[in-house]
Amino acid sequence: MQINTITTQPYNDQNPGTSGLRKKVRVFQEQGYLENFVQSIFDSLDDIVGKTLVLGGDGRYFNRQAIQTIIKMAAANGFAELIIGQGGLLSTPAASHIIRKYGAYGGLILSASHNPGGPDEDFGIKYNVGNGGPAPEKYTSAFYQRSLTIDSYKIADIADLDLDTVGSTQIDGLKIRIIDPVSDYAELMQSIFDFNLLKQSIGSGYITLRFDAMHAITGPYAKRILVDMLGAPADSVINATPLEDFGGGHPDPNLAHAHELAVLMFGPNAPTFGAASDGDGDRNMITGSNIFVTPSDSLAIMAANARMIPAYAKGLSGVARSMPTSQAVDRVAAAYKMPCFETPTGWKFFGNLLDAGKITLCGEESFGTGSDHVREKDGLWAVLFWLNLIARKRQSVADIVHEHWQKFGRDIYCRHDYEAVEIGIANGIVEHLRNQLPSLPGQTFGAFTVKFADEFSYVDPIDGSVSKNQGVRVGFTDGSRIVFRLSGTGTVGATLRIYLEKFEADASKHDQDAQDALAELITLAEQLCEIKKRTGRTSPDVMT
């Protein structure tokens, strides 16, 4: 195997965000851009020679070309084995499982998650460590620092590999395994949930369902599990073929982007259960007939009912949520005397808690839930969890949600996203908020009196690491909250997310529309951050 060392120039913008490096495809196609970042990762890792690397992605545009390049670079840098999903495909949770199952050193996942795909859209790459989870900040910081000084990369002079045929290939000292991307994951799901009960409930017609794969990675997984293994009709899975541009759609599972599913679920002949997943398969949207379940409520309901699931029958060691996620799960944890942790946004923060056995379930308001079965959020796992609940409780989605609110109260919640805000304006908004923090406590705004106002900082209870500047919080004496945070998942400008939450104990008020119930908080949030004044916009781009 001939190994070439190629001289290169560093780029100054390869700082991984919340979940890896995300840029426009055309940026990744610039000379040496992908190679620089991959070599920076390899250079920053200890003792990779002779180790196993997992490789796969969500099938978006540039996925295949990037994988061929990474294969050659992994060979040149001394890896002994590559495990690659057939066709270059692996969902993010499946990749996490495969890293763990086969004891791999780590993995490279090629995805920009819920961002659009295509020649003019987004691409991404992230490194997952040996526990199967996203690289912690000490790793991503090292990748970035190395990228600023890199002057060469190594690449093997070998032919492109056949990615479409399952089997093993040996190239000098490198073993390459092309695996079925679904089988290991499907086997894991079968070990967690009651597949016999699900098959019976679907076969009898008690459960009817529709799953929207959004032309993204979960199509083959949903077909295998929901249709082939559980017996759902073939048309239960829609938009099931992964496409490089996601069929021109935006693979973000919410009511706006999963429009076809939303129309069905809020129509006259809705199935029992509807769900969608995103580009790389780690997010989920849960709906029932004429009801949408917020991700915050979904996490809380899972925690309250986990013992009904075979894998969690002995109970949970604890739960965790990201800071902007509603406090609904906190109420469940308090009622069942379970530990409950509040972390910054980003799944990597759950990893230490999961590895230490401190928590079993965790979730984020951004349509992500998961458990200790992998170290990523997991869209299809959440779908199967809900199906198992419906089958065990013999209740509709709406009845399960309303029963939960009756017992614990409802945390009325919504998120407003202002997308692609010019960076200078976005940073100015955050600085404006910071300047107000000392004077806010004690002030009264209409019905709300400020109890605390701060910028969230997290001390990891396992390794003691500190993560600062994780979002501005304004809490009120009645338990309501407003949270402001700049998102790190976009590729153009910055997204300002405003999270709004109000607790309602009165069951007669549980069916309020969130936007109506939170109207006063929404007005106050816009007043505090001056988003409309500073951007000239009249409304959010997305409301969830």
C-alpha positions, -999 to 999 in steps of 0.1 A, spaced: 0 0 0 16 33 -11 10 61 14 12 97 2 18 127 24 1 157 9 11 193 18 -19 214 28 -28 248 43 -50 251 74 -85 265 74 -96 287 103 -132 276 105 -131 240 115 -143 244 151 -169 216 157 -202 228 171 -228 210 192 -225 178 172 -195 180 148 -184 202 120 -213 213 97 -208 234 66 -222 238 31 -213 209 8 -193 233 -14 -171 242 16 -163 205 22 -155 201 -15 -128 228 -13 -92 215 -18 -81 197 14 -110 208 35 -124 174 44 -89 159 45 -76 186 69 -104 180 93 -102 142 92 -64 143 96 -68 168 125 -90 142 142 -66 113 136 -36 134 148 -55 143 180 -63 107 190 -40 85 210 -27 52 197 -50 46 167 -26 22 150 -41 -13 148 -75 -1 160 -110 -5 146 -130 25 132 -167 25 123 -178 46 93 -211 56 79 -236 84 73 -271 94 65 -267 92 27 -269 129 19 -251 144 -10 -213 140 -8 -216 110 16 -202 84 -8 -173 106 -20 -163 115 16 -164 79 27 -140 69 -1 -116 96 10 -118 87 47 -112 50 39 -79 59 22 -69 82 50 -78 57 77 -56 31 59 -27 56 57 -30 65 94 -27 29 105 -62 16 114 -64 -22 112 -101 -25 106 -129 -5 92 -166 -14 97 -187 4 72 -225 4 66 -236 -10 33 -239 18 7 -221 41 32 -252 42 53 -256 41 91 -280 59 113 -264 78 141 -279 55 169 -270 24 148 -234 37 145 -233 42 183 -245 7 189 -220 -8 164 -191 10 181 -201 -4 214 -210 -39 202 -178 -45 183 -155 -27 207 -143 -2 181 -119 26 190 -144 51 177 -164 61 146 -169 89 121 -205 97 113 -212 117 82 -243 138 87 -257 173 92 -286 157 111 -318 175 105 -303 201 80 -312 199 43 -291 180 19 -280 184 -18 -252 201 -38 -261 236 -24 -271 224 11 -254 210 42 -228 183 50 -213 173 83 -189 150 100 -184 142 137 -163 118 157 -178 94 183 -156 80 210 -153 44 222 -184 45 244 -204 52 212 -211 88 221 -202 122 206 -167 134 213 -166 155 245 -153 190 244 -118 181 253 -116 161 221 -134 186 198 -112 214 212 -81 194 203 -94 187 168 -99 224 163 -65 234 176 -48 209 154 -68 221 124 -53 256 128 -17 244 124 -20 213 101 4 213 72 0 179 57 -23 148 56 -17 112 48 -37 92 22 -33 58 8 -31 53 -30 -58 26 -33 -88 22 -55 -123 32 -45 -141 5 -25 -173 -13 -35 -196 0 -7 -227 -19 -19 -217 -55 -13 -218 -70 22 -186 -88 30 -150 -85 40 -120 -72 20 -83 -72 29 -60 -45 16 -25 -52 29 -28 -49 67 -63 -33 66 -95 -53 70 -126 -37 56 -160 -50 66 -192 -39 48 -221 -48 70 -259 -47 68 -266 -13 84 -299 -25 100 -294 -60 114 -274 -52 146 -297 -23 155 -329 -43 148 -316 -71 171 -309 -45 198 -345 -31 196 -359 -67 198 -340 -71 231 -355 -39 246 -392 -40 236 -419 -66 236 -420 -75 199 -446 -102 204 -470 -78 220 -464 -52 193 -468 -77 165 -501 -89 180 -514 -53 186 -505 -43 150 -518 -76 135 -552 -73 153 -556 -37 140 -556 -23 176 -526 -2 166 -525 15 132 -495 36 124 -477 59 99 -440 66 101 -425 93 79 -388 86 72 -386 119 53 -365 103 25 -337 100 51 -317 72 68 -345 56 89 -364 44 59 -346 10 57 -346 6 95 -384 14 98 -392 -10 69 -372 -38 85 -386 -34 120 -421 -20 116 -431 -38 84 -410 -70 81 -406 -78 118 -438 -64 134 -462 -69 105 -473 -34 98 -487 -28 63 -461 -17 37 -477 18 34 -472 23 72 -437 37 63 -438 67 39 -409 85 22 -388 54 30 -360 56 3 -330 76 15 -322 103 -11 -292 125 -14 -313 156 -12 -341 141 10 -365 145 -19 -360 183 -17 -375 184 18 -361 195 51 -355 163 72 -365 179 105 -393 160 123 -417 187 133 -452 197 123 -440 222 98 -415 200 79 -433 166 83 -463 182 66 -477 151 49 -478 132 82 -492 162 101 -521 166 76 -529 129 80 -527 128 118 -549 159 122 -574 147 96 -606 127 99 -591 92 93 -560 94 114 -541 63 124 -537 54 161 -501 66 160 -479 88 138 -441 95 140 -413 109 120 -375 109 122 -348 131 108 -318 130 85 -296 107 105 -322 90 126 -316 104 161 -346 126 164 -383 118 167 -417 134 165 -446 117 182 -482 122 173 -515 105 179 -549 111 163 -553 148 165 -526 153 191 -489 163 190 -467 153 219 -440 178 227 -406 162 232 -405 175 267 -438 158 276 -427 127 257 -396 123 279 -416 128 310 -442 102 300 -415 77 291 -399 82 325 -433 78 343 -441 46 324 -407 30 319 -414 -1 340 -439 -12 313 -410 -17 289 -392 -51 293 -357 -35 293 -366 -10 320 -389 -33 341 -366 -29 372 -369 9 371 -346 37 362 -314 48 379 -321 84 371 -331 108 344 -316 138 327 -327 167 305 -310 195 287 -314 229 304 -339 244 278 -361 212 280 -393 217 301 -394 207 338 -420 180 332 -395 152 337 -383 168 370 -418 164 384 -418 127 375 -384 122 391 -395 140 422 -426 118 425 -406 86 421 -377 98 441 -352 95 412 -322 116 406 -327 142 379 -299 161 361 -299 193 341 -272 195 315 -263 218 286 -277 211 252 -257 184 233 -259 147 238 -222 144 248 -232 159 282 -254 128 289 -225 104 281 -207 106 314 -240 102 334 -249 72 313 -215 56 316 -215 61 354 -249 45 357 -264 77 371 -292 78 346 -311 54 323 -333 79 303 -324 113 289 -338 138 265 -338 172 248 -366 195 237 -352 194 202 -370 162 194 -344 139 209 -348 111 235 -326 81 244 -315 57 270 -285 37 281 -288 13 252 -266 36 231 -249 69 236 -269 89 211 -305 100 210 -325 75 190 -356 82 169 -368 47 162 -362 36 198 -386 64 209 -412 53 183 -410 17 196 -412 29 232 -444 47 225 -459 18 205 -450 -6 234 -468 19 258 -499 20 237 -500 -18 235 -495 -22 272 -517 6 285 -545 -1 259 -549 37 256 -547 62 228 -519 87 226 -542 115 237 -555 95 267 -519 87 278 -509 124 276 -540 136 294 -537 110 321 -501 121 326 -512 158 329 -539 149 354 -513 132 377 -483 156 373 -498 188 358 -489 203 325 -457 222 316 -471 243 288 -441 248 265 -430 261 231 -399 272 213 -395 301 189 -366 299 164 -352 329 146 -330 314 119 -299 327 100 -296 358 121 -265 378 112 -237 368 136 -230 403 148 -267 409 156 -270 375 173 -240 382 195 -254 417 203 -287 402 215 -269 379 238 -247 407 252 -278 428 257 -294 400 277 -262 395 297 -261 432 307 -297 430 321 -291 399 343 -280 417 375 -310 440 376 -338 415 366 -343 396 399 -372 411 419 -386 430 389 -423 424 380 -436 422 345 -474 419 344 -483 387 362 -446 375 364 -420 384 390 -384 375 383 -369 350 408 -335 346 392 -317 356 360 -284 340 350 -262 324 323 -263 287 327 -230 270 336 -225 233 341 -201 214 363 -200 178 351 -207 157 383 -185 128 369 -153 144 357 -156 179 371 -153 197 337 -170 231 335 -191 243 305 -199 280 306 -222 303 286 -248 276 279 -278 299 276 -295 328 294 -322 318 319 -349 340 334 -370 322 360 -401 335 377 -416 330 411 -444 308 398 -420 284 382 -423 298 346 -391 302 326 -378 320 295 -345 307 281 -325 323 253 -298 303 234 -278 305 202 -279 272 184 -248 256 170 -264 233 144 -269 256 115 -245 266 87 -257 301 79 -256 329 105 -269 320 139 -302 307 151 -317 324 182 -339 299 201 -363 313 227 -378 287 250 -410 295 270 -425 275 298 -454 278 322 -467 252 347 -505 246 348 -519 225 376 -555 231 369 -568 202 347 -596 224 333 -569 245 316 -547 216 303 -560 218 267 -550 254 261 -531 262 229 -495 268 240 -491 300 220 -522 314 236 -513 303 271 -478 316 268 -487 349 250 -477 372 279 -443 354 283 -437 355 245 -442 393 246 -419 396 276 -392 375 259 -392 396 228 -391 428 250 -361 414 269 -340 404 239 -352 430 213 -352 403 186 -378 421 164 -363 455 169 -327 444 162 -335 421 132 -366 438 117 -384 405 117 -421 403 126 -423 366 137 -402 335 144 -392 313 114 -403 281 133 -426 276 163 -426 242 180 
